[in-house]
Amino acid sequence: MAMAQRSPAAGAGGQWEGEVAQPEDGGDRESLCETLRLLQIDVGWDSPQPCPAGSERWCSRNVLRKQRHWERIVMAKKKKRKQEKERRKAKPAEDKGATPHQSKRVLKATARERLLAAKEAAPRLCIDLSMSSRMTKKETSRLAAQIRRLYGSNKRAGKPFWICLTGFVIGSPIYQECVRMNDGFSGYLMDTTPESYLDLFPVERIVYLTPDSENALRDVDPHKVYVLGGLVDETIQKERSLQQAQGHALQTARLPIAEYMVRNANARNYHSETLAINQVCDALVTYCATRSWPEALKAAVPPGKGYVLREPAT
Ligand SMILES: C[S@@+](CC[C@H](N)C(=O)[O-])C[C@H]1O[C@@H](n2cnc3c(N)ncnc32)[C@H](O)[C@@H]1O
């Protein structure tokens, strides 16, 4: 037996830890034997060893019976814990339509299906890259990154648009930046063409989205083709896309920022209704999912633009 140490709790005249009280009769001895076994304290009394203190009685049968009983309890508890763990794992999937724990492969397949369905029926979102050749290298890289973000958030949307990159010429600076910066770009599920949207769709279906339009966008019409100017202008070229659209007598619309948001006081006194193309796309997909412009603008307009949602009238 290990060296005994006085337990602080034992006090004067108390027992020593590790020291075993001598049992008075055989029954007590058996239960003590069992207790020690359950506590996994090896006292060297394993059956068929005789019980200690010189007793002639063997405790093996009772001990074995109790040991088996205890093992059954332990196994049952283990099984219950395992079942509980499996139930916990399965529960969120049942509760939330199997979304959170779906494997990447399943999520990818679902997104792919939604995009292919969008090709058949959803409204078109064109990015007009015909103006991109005049951008600086830095602006071109930023536009390529925005195209990646736009594609990503559209792909994740419950009701995605079908994306078309128009005026997208193989070998052009924006083409090269998209291929260089956007992993898997050649596999993106969208149309790319050097042609103009004007050659692809009837004029009456086209709505050019431009921050300088007089018309606030009220709704998203699945039969329309929405066009975004593929532009990053670090020094804002006012009305650039508006002039482009007016030159072709197209319908134009802006996001209804002025209708649902108000200017927020900020240190720079900066307020801009001009968003990046991926932010406009965020607004459109959120609107399609919620049919709420406040929700859509909250999701898309970053605080840095100097606008906050208008308080609802009481
Ligand atoms: C960075 S903006 C380019 C701004 C540029 N000065 C112009 O005249 O369009 C990129 C494109 O996003 C779209 N866009 C940005 N803000 C918008 C808004 N508030 N409403 C509608 N479209 C917007 C337009 O299609 C715009 O051409």
The ligand as a Gaussian input file, in Angstrom:
#p B3LYP/6-31G(d) Opt

LIG

0 1
 C      -18.660000      52.828000     -58.886000
 S      -20.104000      53.040000     -59.757000
 C      -19.523000      54.069000     -61.058000
 C      -19.833000      55.467000     -60.836000
 C      -19.692000      56.259000     -62.066000
 N      -19.331000      57.633000     -61.744000
 C      -20.960000      56.309000     -62.882000
 O      -21.249000      57.360000     -63.480000
 O      -21.649000      55.303000     -62.948000
 C      -20.346000      51.531000     -60.593000
 C      -21.731000      51.280000     -61.082000
 O      -22.564000      50.846000     -60.025000
 C      -23.886000      51.241000     -60.262000
 N      -24.322000      52.081000     -59.147000
 C      -23.559000      52.602000     -58.167000
 N      -24.303000      53.254000     -57.267000
 C      -25.586000      53.175000     -57.697000
 C      -26.825000      53.656000     -57.216000
 N      -26.907000      54.372000     -56.095000
 N      -27.931000      53.350000     -57.907000
 C      -27.875000      52.625000     -59.032000
 N      -26.728000      52.147000     -59.534000
 C      -25.595000      52.413000     -58.889000
 C      -23.906000      51.987000     -61.564000
 O      -24.270000      51.104000     -62.573000
 C      -22.469000      52.411000     -61.685000
 O      -22.126000      52.649000     -63.031000

